[in-house]
Amino acid sequence: MNLRRLSSTLALLGALASSTAAVAQTVDVQQYWTSASESKAMNAIADAYKARGGKWIDSPSADFDSAIAAATSRIAGGEPPSAVLMTPSGAMRDLAKAGQLRDFNDLAEAGGWQKVMAPLIWNKLNVDGKLVGLPVGIHADNWVWYSKSLFEKAGIAEPKTMDEMFAAADKLKEAGHIPFAVGGEPWQEVSILYDFILALGGPDYWNELFIKRDPEALKSPILPKSFELYRKVSTYADPASPGRSWNDTTNLVITGKAGMQFMGDWARGEFLSAGQTAGKEFGCFLTPSDKPAYAVIVDIFAFPVNTDEDRIKGQTLLAETVMDPAVESKIAAVKGSVPSRLDVDTSTLDACAAKGVSMLAKPGEAVNAAYDALPGDMNGQVTDLATQFWTDPSMTAEAAIATLGGILQSQ
């Protein structure tokens, strides 16, 4: 055996392996997109990333809370993921203030990213002057989705008012269908309450109550009416509602078992995944209001500080990937979201997505959804309150409002 040749060969193989690792630009992504449409959206990002030469390690979690818990545990243990799928909520801000998130001011300046983001989105992603999150897509929380076939059979036109929406629910119930498909999970229930507060109060009242947390806003007749309508929806829920996931609940509308569902426009992705078309098999409207509003939720990637050079390069490559207008367009096409970049061509988006683009373009109509507007612990307390009111008919609206006031004034 020629030991010199063997030694040279091993050295060459080692150099190649080292070079490959450096070129691979690895990302370890902690994420929770597990439904059919969400998986397609994550695959669109992963495929685009790998096409640029990166190595993708998928670290899925069951849901948002599990993903954040896993990510923070890994950060504390000194083995942070490269990227975390989340929203620009209190969790993101806490990590940023603790110096645990990489900022992308340099790439943002080089790419002119601030110019292509709506100010509301840009401001969400900045903490103490540092861009610590990158948008994957924009959703709104206050949509209602409906089955076109069930509406047509019952002679129901798309509701324009609250009264028309509940009249439609009564007709659907009379026809033997589930009027409102509700997933009996706390976050799904509280979303309906938020929808009514926003619809009845409009953007100005919403900001007074949840952004400024003005005690005077608690005295408004808007709140008791919102709780009243929220409880009314609970009377239409089917017996199998408790514990049902949001996408299984959306499937009830897709398959014609239920007429309507209150849900963010990630539900649109499930309709699309089932081969349905907006305006044909399903329809959509924002919770009826004479004060139009769009409750914005942004899906983002945050990037925990890493020391490994390969992981750092991987983060940079992923950042460039998700900010690519072509990639954003692909995500929107399957996820149900609206692109976060203002320069993405939206002419091919369907009727429901087009409504969202139109709302975002109108000054004053887009507001921060409660998940982003309230600190995590405060939102959790409001969620608990909503669940209690939903499940306990003896709880009065006055008692619920008193509890809500205590929560909102606690910080």
Phi and psi in degrees as a GROMACS rama.xvg file:
@    title "Ramachandran Plot"
@    xaxis  label "Phi"
@    yaxis  label "Psi"
@TYPE xy
-85.5024  98.1218  ASN-2
-65.2469  -32.5826  LEU-3
-65.2042  -42.8822  ARG-4
-66.3115  -40.5986  ARG-5
-62.3349  -43.2031  LEU-6
-62.4899  -41.482  SER-7
-65.5506  -40.1944  SER-8
-64.0972  -44.5007  THR-9
-63.4359  -38.871  LEU-10
-63.6492  -40.7597  ALA-11
-64.8851  -44.1998  LEU-12
-62.5847  -38.5608  LEU-13
-64.9609  -41.4019  GLY-14
-64.5403  -40.3596  ALA-15
-64.7513  -41.1758  LEU-16
-62.9442  -43.2982  ALA-17
-63.5161  -41.3016  SER-18
-64.2839  -42.0607  SER-19
-62.5827  -42.2698  THR-20
-62.76  -38.7428  ALA-21
-68.1745  -39.4237  ALA-22
-72.7674  -29.3174  VAL-23
-59.443  -35.4998  ALA-24
51.6211  73.1741  GLN-25
-76.7986  139.754  THR-26
-126.249  135.746  VAL-27
-109.408  108.874  ASP-28
-105.317  115.947  VAL-29
-86.8989  115.329  GLN-30
-147.612  168.181  GLN-31
-136.101  19.5646  TYR-32
-82.6858  103.409  TRP-33
-121.256  -12.6606  THR-34
-72.4704  172.187  SER-35
-58.2471  -49.6242  ALA-36
-70.7273  -37.8259  SER-37
-64.0576  -41.1603  GLU-38
-62.0852  -40.1844  SER-39
-62.6586  -39.8753  LYS-40
-66.5647  -43.5445  ALA-41
-66.0148  -37.024  MET-42
-65.1387  -34.3231  ASN-43
-62.2336  -39.6688  ALA-44
-69.5138  -47.1336  ILE-45
-61.6437  -42.781  ALA-46
-64.6077  -40.714  ASP-47
-66.5458  -37.3482  ALA-48
-66.2188  -45.8394  TYR-49
-67.8883  -31.0989  LYS-50
-65.9355  -21.7062  ALA-51
-89.1703  2.80097  ARG-52
101.345  6.2799  GLY-53
-87.0036  161.347  GLY-54
-107.683  124.909  LYS-55
-107.196  123.602  TRP-56
-112.144  117.918  ILE-57
-92.9878  126.544  ASP-58
-123.131  83.0898  SER-59
-79.7287  150.354  PRO-60
-124.72  164.313  SER-61
-69.7004  -34.7949  ALA-62
-157.666  -179.406  ASP-63
-57.3431  -51.9736  PHE-64
-59.8928  -40.1094  ASP-65
-65.6679  -38.1829  SER-66
-65.2612  -43.7174  ALA-67
-66.5157  -40.7467  ILE-68
-62.837  -43.1375  ALA-69
-64.7471  -42.8523  ALA-70
-64.5723  -45.9344  ALA-71
-66.6705  -34.8191  THR-72
-64.9229  -42.1553  SER-73
-67.0089  -38.2497  ARG-74
-62.8212  -46.0875  ILE-75
-63.6085  -31.0255  ALA-76
-85.1683  1.00501  GLY-77
81.8736  11.3878  GLY-78
-127.994  66.3206  GLU-79
-68.8588  148.317  PRO-80
-68.9314  165.146  PRO-81
-75.9163  -35.6643  SER-82
-147.355  148.573  ALA-83
-127.151  125.21  VAL-84
-77.4267  127.115  LEU-85
-161.341  -165.643  MET-86
-121.25  161.768  THR-87
-76.8216  63.4569  PRO-88
-101.331  -167.947  SER-89
-60.356  -33.6693  GLY-90
-61.689  -42.5774  ALA-91
-64.6881  -45.5776  MET-92
-64.5389  -38.5657  ARG-93
-63.5799  -44.4733  ASP-94
-63.1631  -40.0665  LEU-95
-65.3669  -44.9912  ALA-96
-66.7704  -24.007  LYS-97
-85.0706  2.41314  ALA-98
73.9193  23.3725  GLY-99
-96.5288  -4.44833  GLN-100
-116.003  137.233  LEU-101
-69.6483  140.728  ARG-102
-103.72  150.283  ASP-103
-116.616  32.5243  PHE-104
-57.596  -37.7853  ASN-105
-66.0794  -46.9537  ASP-106
-69.1926  -35.2618  LEU-107
-64.0961  -41.4425  ALA-108
-67.3041  -42.8623  GLU-109
-66.2225  -35.9252  ALA-110
-93.9996  -3.33103  GLY-111
63.7854  36.2846  GLY-112
-67.1061  -33.1361  TRP-113
-62.1528  -33.8183  GLN-114
-68.0731  -22.9467  LYS-115
-106.007  10.1368  VAL-116
-115.433  140.917  MET-117
-61.3334  142.293  ALA-118
-53.1614  -38.1889  PRO-119
-59.468  -39.777  LEU-120
-72.7047  -46.7263  ILE-121
-57.1661  -44.4604  TRP-122
-65.6906  -34.362  ASN-123
-60.664  -34.9886  LYS-124
-93.4458  -1.51844  LEU-125
-106.763  132.364  ASN-126
-128.321  118.537  VAL-127
54.6977  40.8541  ASP-128
79.0837  9.07232  GLY-129
-117.194  132.685  LYS-130
-79.4886  106.243  LEU-131
-112.33  4.48601  VAL-132
-148.565  150.497  GLY-133
-121.44  132.401  LEU-134
-73.12  141.383  PRO-135
-104.595  -26.5608  VAL-136
173.959  161.699  GLY-137
-111.401  133.16  ILE-138
-121.401  162.508  HIS-139
-119.623  144.053  ALA-140
-90.6947  -14.8784  ASP-141
-108.228  42.6196  ASN-142
-94.1333  156.124  TRP-143
-123.678  129.147  VAL-144
-108.614  143.705  TRP-145
-143.552  157.263  TYR-146
-84.5916  117.817  SER-147
-62.8137  -39.278  LYS-148
-66.8981  -42.5266  SER-149
-66.9535  -38.3628  LEU-150
-63.73  -42.8766  PHE-151
-66.4923  -41.7919  GLU-152
-63.1814  -34.3968  LYS-153
-91.3769  0.930691  ALA-154
67.5552  37.9141  GLY-155
-103.25  128.682  ILE-156
-88.6424  157.69  ALA-157
-57.4887  123.268  GLU-158
-62.9146  139.997  PRO-159
-112.191  -14.362  LYS-160
-133.834  166.983  THR-161
-60.7981  -44.1137  MET-162
-59.3814  -42.7155  ASP-163
-65.3274  -36.4608  GLU-164
-66.391  -43.7696  MET-165
-73.5963  -28.5439  PHE-166
-66.2704  -37.9286  ALA-167
-64.0485  -40.0168  ALA-168
-61.3224  -40.9894  ALA-169
-64.1379  -40.7637  ASP-170
-64.7842  -40.465  LYS-171
-64.8467  -40.2282  LEU-172
-64.2683  -42.5501  LYS-173
-62.6595  -31.486  GLU-174
-82.8704  0.463467  ALA-175
89.9463  17.2011  GLY-176
-109.384  160.072  HIS-177
-72.048  118.629  ILE-178
-65.6158  -55.3628  PRO-179
-118.551  116.845  PHE-180
-78.163  118.785  ALA-181
-125.166  127.886  VAL-182
-85.7304  117.452  GLY-183
-77.9263  58.2556  GLY-184
-114.153  145.687  GLU-185
-51.6433  -43.5286  PRO-186
-67.5008  -31.7534  TRP-187
-71.4119  -38.0169  GLN-188
-67.6127  -47.9378  GLU-189
-64.7266  -28.4725  VAL-190
-60.635  -35.4994  SER-191
-67.8854  -41.5319  ILE-192
-60.1204  -46.7176  LEU-193
-58.9022  -39.4987  TYR-194
-57.8401  -43.7399  ASP-195
-70.4635  -39.6084  PHE-196
-61.2749  -43.2874  ILE-197
-68.6456  -41.7018  LEU-198
-66.0004  -41.7505  ALA-199
-77.4378  -34.5994  LEU-200
-93.062  -28.6446  GLY-201
78.638  174.718  GLY-202
-57.9603  -41.0963  PRO-203
-64.0358  -46.8892  ASP-204
-65.5799  -41.9764  TYR-205
-54.4502  -45.7491  TRP-206
-68.4491  -35.4279  ASN-207
-64.66  -40.5696  GLU-208
-78.054  -47.7937  LEU-209
-103.695  -23.4534  PHE-210
-93.9619  -54.5  ILE-211
-81.8843  -25.0494  LYS-212
54.1544  48.1669  ARG-213
-72.1339  123.04  ASP-214
-59.1693  -27.0351  PRO-215
-64.8862  -28.706  GLU-216
-65.6912  -24.6724  ALA-217
-70.6991  -16.2361  LEU-218
-88.3153  -5.16269  LYS-219
-69.4699  144.176  SER-220
-67.4258  -7.88695  PRO-221
-62.6192  -38.5712  ILE-222
-67.487  -50.6866  LEU-223
-60.4368  -35.4127  PRO-224
-65.8036  -38.3369  LYS-225
-64.2767  -44.7906  SER-226
-65.3665  -35.4841  PHE-227
-62.8146  -46.2915  GLU-228
-68.7702  -36.3745  LEU-229
-59.1305  -46.9132  TYR-230
-65.2721  -35.0637  ARG-231
-61.568  -40.3382  LYS-232
-60.8915  -38.0737  VAL-233
-60.5373  -26.5148  SER-234
-75.641  -12.7701  THR-235
-96.6032  -10.3589  TYR-236
-67.3099  146.824  ALA-237
-83.0562  160.716  ASP-238
-60.6147  -24.7794  PRO-239
-86.3618  5.74763  ALA-240
-60.6474  -45.3556  SER-241
-54.2093  126.777  PRO-242
80.128  -1.9551  GLY-243
-76.4532  136.563  ARG-244
-68.2628  159.295  SER-245
-64.6913  -39.4855  TRP-246
-73.975  -33.0763  ASN-247
-65.6459  -33.4851  ASP-248
-69.6042  -41.394  THR-249
-59.7595  -35.8316  THR-250
-62.4952  -26.1675  ASN-251
-64.0553  -35.5922  LEU-252
-75.8312  -41.0017  VAL-253
-58.3713  -40.8391  ILE-254
-91.4889  5.07086  THR-255
78.5977  17.7443  GLY-256
-88.7803  -25.1198  LYS-257
-130.075  153.746  ALA-258
-88.1058  -42.9191  GLY-259
-139.717  158.62  MET-260
-146.692  130.478  GLN-261
-81.2894  118.635  PHE-262
-168.46  149.865  MET-263
-61.4023  166.525  GLY-264
-78.2037  9.68852  ASP-265
-66.6091  -21.0487  TRP-266
-63.4512  -31.3543  ALA-267
-57.4395  -35.9313  ARG-268
-61.3828  -33.9696  GLY-269
-69.1404  -38.5637  GLU-270
-62.8163  -43.2429  PHE-271
-65.3485  -40.3139  LEU-272
-63.8221  -28.3533  SER-273
-84.5818  5.34264  ALA-274
82.1711  16.8654  GLY-275
-96.319  159.145  GLN-276
-122.138  134.007  THR-277
-60.3248  133.663  ALA-278
88.0015  -10.8854  GLY-279
-112.626  -69.1724  LYS-280
-90.9785  -27.6814  GLU-281
-136.849  156.034  PHE-282
-128.185  174.01  GLY-283
-152.088  149.087  CYS-284
-154.778  149.691  PHE-285
-73.7432  147.306  LEU-286
-45.9136  122.908  THR-287
-52.3391  133.819  PRO-288
-159.81  148.544  SER-289
-94.1807  5.84856  ASP-290
-129.461  78.1016  LYS-291
-52.1615  139.144  PRO-292
-149.542  157.511  ALA-293
-134.716  106.234  TYR-294
-84.2397  100.698  ALA-295
-81.7246  128.954  VAL-296
-122.657  130.53  ILE-297
-111.961  126.427  VAL-298
-81.9813  131.521  ASP-299
-136.422  163.864  ILE-300
-107.507  128.936  PHE-301
-107.277  149.994  ALA-302
-121.828  97.9888  PHE-303
-57.0836  145.658  PRO-304
-60.5668  126.629  VAL-305
-119.666  153.73  ASN-306
-108.342  -17.2295  THR-307
-72.6452  126.818  ASP-308
-61.7307  -38.6934  GLU-309
-64.0297  -41.6286  ASP-310
-66.7665  -37.5448  ARG-311
-63.6733  -44.477  ILE-312
-64.1829  -36.9809  LYS-313
-63.1588  -39.4948  GLY-314
-62.1321  -43.3925  GLN-315
-61.8911  -42.731  THR-316
-66.5726  -39.4472  LEU-317
-66.5065  -39.4394  LEU-318
-59.5354  -45.843  ALA-319
-65.4433  -32.6743  GLU-320
-68.4733  -50.7995  THR-321
-70.2292  -22.1625  VAL-322
-89.7757  3.04732  MET-323
-74.3761  122.865  ASP-324
-55.0805  -35.9047  PRO-325
-65.8186  -37.8972  ALA-326
-69.236  -42.819  VAL-327
-58.8908  -39.1365  GLU-328
-63.9206  -40.4917  SER-329
-65.8828  -40.2692  LYS-330
-61.7831  -47.9055  ILE-331
-60.6593  -34.3732  ALA-332
-65.794  -26.242  ALA-333
-114.264  -21.9023  VAL-334
-90.4833  -24.9533  LYS-335
94.6989  1.57583  GLY-336
-86.9537  173.276  SER-337
-107.999  136.723  VAL-338
-56.9611  143.593  PRO-339
-84.6446  -17.6316  SER-340
-87.2648  135.193  ARG-341
-74.4054  -15.4506  LEU-342
-96.5146  7.67749  ASP-343
-79.2563  136.086  VAL-344
-66.4731  116.851  ASP-345
-107.142  9.6426  THR-346
-66.1167  -22.0787  SER-347
-95.7354  -0.113326  THR-348
-69.4317  151.618  LEU-349
-76.7934  -179.602  ASP-350
-59.7258  -38.9332  ALA-351
-70.0133  -44.9181  CYS-352
-64.081  -36.0382  ALA-353
-63.0632  -35.751  ALA-354
-62.0256  -40.8718  LYS-355
-64.5452  -43.282  GLY-356
-60.5884  -41.1792  VAL-357
-63.8764  -42.1473  SER-358
-65.9939  -39.9738  MET-359
-63.7503  -29.0522  LEU-360
-79.3976  -12.1034  ALA-361
-94.4222  119.275  LYS-362
-58.3817  134.255  PRO-363
88.2409  -11.0109  GLY-364
-91.0888  -22.206  GLU-365
-87.7518  129.936  ALA-366
-128.907  162  VAL-367
-73.5533  124.358  ASN-368
-62.191  158.69  ALA-369
-57.8731  -32.8813  ALA-370
-60.2402  -31.2187  TYR-371
-96.7296  -28.524  ASP-372
-73.7028  -33.9087  ALA-373
-105.345  146.497  LEU-374
-58.5252  153.868  PRO-375
-55.6082  -43.9368  GLY-376
-68.145  -35.765  ASP-377
-68.3692  -43.2853  MET-378
-62.457  -36.8157  ASN-379
-63.2385  -38.7223  GLY-380
-68.6109  -39.3543  GLN-381
-65.8234  -37.5584  VAL-382
-61.433  -44.071  THR-383
-61.5552  -40.4666  ASP-384
-62.6261  -44.4994  LEU-385
-62.0801  -40.8029  ALA-386
-63.9555  -42.2266  THR-387
-62.1063  -44.196  GLN-388
-67.0796  -36.4103  PHE-389
-65.2202  -40.1116  TRP-390
-95.5532  -14.0582  THR-391
-118.342  94.4656  ASP-392
-61.3157  -18.6371  PRO-393
-78.9377  -14.839  SER-394
-75.046  126.877  MET-395
-85.5575  159.123  THR-396
-62.6519  -37.1647  ALA-397
-62.0937  -41.734  GLU-398
-66.6803  -39.4591  ALA-399
-65.1024  -40.6993  ALA-400
-67.5073  -37.6395  ILE-401
-62.0128  -42.3209  ALA-402
-66.6665  -41.4395  THR-403
-59.9455  -43.0172  LEU-404
-59.7547  -42.7453  GLY-405
-61.6977  -37.3618  GLY-406
-67.5235  -49.7995  ILE-407
-68.6656  -26.086  LEU-408
-95.2668  5.30363  GLN-409
-76.9965  -14.4049  SER-410
